[in-house]
């Protein structure tokens, strides 16, 4: 998301991700698709006119609550049972 290198993965951010994983049965694929959806969201990415280029693409926004994750996942049109990033990590192309 092109955050600065000063961004720290702190306890609050970790707890948001942990909470979402608890809610969805540890489905990492869903959270990766939420990130994909965030990339498509004009407000989060600062492309909406009222944002004046300000991005809201941090963990604290993307994984704020269950409804936000669901909304962002819905923005991704073609989803697979396993996110392509996970497939690549296993060495499968």
C-alpha angles and dihedrals in degrees: 000000000000096000117167119268087247091074110114125204095226134175095270093054092045091051091053092054091044091051092052091048090051090051095050100040095258094302102166090176091065092052091049089052089050088059089049089051091050089057088058095048111097094203096050092046094047096246096117112101095237093055093065088214094307110141125215097189102126129120089257090063103035095047097030094123142343094264091055092053091049092049093050094046088053089061091066109086105196114039127174126209087251121036113246091238090063091048090052091050089057090055095252118129 
